[in-house]
Amino acid sequence: MTVHIRQSKPEELDCILQLQADSLRILSNDYNLSQIESLIKSQKSARLSSDETTFVAELNSRIIGFSCLIDARNTIGGVYVHPDFIRRGIGTKLLNEIEEVAIERKCQIIYVTSSLSSVDFYKANGYQVVRSSGFLSDLTTWIECVNLEKKLGDIPELEGCFYWFIDNFLPFLKFGFERIVNRE
């Protein structure tokens, strides 16, 4: 079985969305049906975003998996493999492709907000749990998650804290500052 990893094409979006929906419906045992359907709907919006770099795993001209990197935040937007092809190393290949791109872009740390069902996958690939979290999918449905990170390069501890601060708090500070400035 020879699987090829390549960057996705815009015309493959529908296939990617269907694969994601199939994967979520069949493999997300930690969530109820309403949570899964809410995730499918909200993730469709995320895939339409233009700030993602997406790779597909292809077998005999069929897309059997994909991964994406949210470019501006050094964050993995997801790794999905069709349920018929799990546990064959395809997810790891897709994850490695994302990590290589992040390293080329001089990213020191890469982050992921993982579904409960995928935490062990990320841990097996060298990611460390940072904290449990969650978010409102479609602004109505709570989805429990786990935040993980992986150091991609050697950085001094103090410098690592600086990057973590920039990635996690600067957007909030900027938002607060813009609100203050716009009131005047």
Order of alpha helices (4+ residues) and beta strands (2+ residues): beta-alpha-alpha-beta-beta-beta-alpha-beta-alpha-beta-beta-alpha-alpha
